[in-house]
């Protein structure tokens, strides 16, 4: 719920991003549309899985995220450590594969910051 879909624009381009304009990603809903907003564009499902911690880091540091939400996220992270050990092998990979598919392959998605409509977007467990 802290992320929303977005598309890579020419304004997002910098020396680190060699992405195609229009590629799908996600952005922090709290700072979307601001000059220093944070967007995430991964090249593969494996990249999402191995770099998703950067989303948590951003949310914890974003000045637009309410402190109560940051506290709740910190508690949930502690729970995650405890619960991850009980998951079946491959569960996390399967989750990120579903997220990737929903962002890249399914129907229309609403991209709030750009007024573009799509449906069936990433909602589950995007805390």
N, C-alpha and C positions, 0 to 999 in steps of 0.2 A: 503494500500500500504506500510505500514511500517513494516508489519509482513510477514513472510513466513512460510510455514509448515516445521516441523522438526519431527524427531523421537527421543525418549528417548534412550540413549546409556548407556553403562556401565560407560563411562566417566562422565555422568551427575549424577550418583548416589552419594548421600551424606546422612547424617543422617535424613534429612527432607523428602527425596524422596523414597518412597517405591513403585515405579512404575515398571511395567514390561518393560524390554528392548524391543524396537520396538513400544511402544505406541505412538500415534500421538499427537503432540502439535504444538505450534507456537513459533517462535523466532524473535527477533528484527533483521531486515535485515541489520541494520547499524553496529552491532557488532557481527554478526554471524561468527562463525569460530574462534573467538578470545578466549583467555583464560577466560576472564571474561564476556563472552557473556550471554545474558539473554534469557532464554527459559521459556515457560509457559505450564504446563501440568495440565489440569483440569480433575477432575474425573467425572463430569456430566455437562449438560447444565446449571443447576442451579448454579453450582460453577463458570462457565464462567460468567454468568450474574452478580453474586454478587461480583466477584473479578476482573472484567475487568478493574477497575480503576488502578490496579497494572500495566497494560500495559501503560496507560497514564503517570503514575508516572515514569516508567522506561524511556520512550521516552523523557520526559522532563529533566531527569537527565543523560541520556546517552551522554558521551563525543564524540561519533561518529555521533550524529545527528546534522546536520547543525543548527545554531542559527535561520536562516530564517524559517526553518521548525518548530522549537519550538515556534516561534512567531505566525506562522499560526495556529498551534495546540491550542495555548492559545486563539486566536480569535474564533476558531471553538468551543471551550469549552464554551465560553460565549454565542455563538449562540445556542448551545445545550440546555443550561438552559432555554432560551426563548422558544425554539421550543418543548421541551419535554412536556410541559403542553398542547400542542395542539394535541398530539398524542392520538390515540384511546387506551383505556386500553388494555394492553397485547401486544402492538406493539413491545416493546423492547424484551419481552420474545420470541415473534415469530422470531424476527431478530436473536437472539442468538441461537434459535433452528435450523434455517437455516444454520448458520455458523457451528454449531456442526455437523449437518448432512453432510454438504459438506466435512468436515474434516474426518469424521469417516465412512461414508457409501458409498460415491459415487466414482466410477471409479478410475482411476490412478491419482496421484497427483505428481507434480514435487517437490522434496525436494532438493532445490539448494545446500545446504551445504553438502549433502550426496550423490549427484548424483543419487538419486532415482527418477524415473518418476511416477507422478500421474497427473491427470487433474481435472478440475472442483474444483478449490481450492478457499479458502477465498480471495476475492478481495473486495467485496462491503463494503464500509464504514469502512474499517480498516485503519483509518488515523493515 
